[in-house]
Amino acid sequence: MSSRRKARELALQYLYCIDLNQEGFSEKGLKQFWSDHETAEGLRAFTERLIRGVVAERANIDGMIQTYAENWSLDRIAAVDRNVLRLAVYEILKEPDIPLNVTINEAIEVARKFSSDESGTFINGLLDRIGKVMRKEEPVKTGRRTG
């Protein structure tokens, strides 16, 4: 597993916790999270960049998800999937050095690990629509990896 995938997984876990507990972000909470998840400094830096970015941009990100998730309100999207989407939309908006297909494929794989295979299909379709608009790119071809 790549270190960036691990960072995304850690960021998802933190975002999921603050989403479900409705505590919101706090330095104290993040410090506690790190005391429970020992990691290398480089991994921690990317994870925190994702966490802080999603927290800072959450209203904008949630608005985009709501706009492109036709017939789905945010509270109807499973909490894991909602936070996978938040992470990926943040990357699409604020991490242009990460190729769109990498962001989408990583989101699908993280969703499959923490949610379900069906979540991957939903997330793929939604992120493809958002990515095309935000990065003005052609549709992304993603496929299920085997092996």
Order of alpha helices (4+ residues) and beta strands (2+ residues): alpha-alpha-alpha-alpha-alpha-alpha
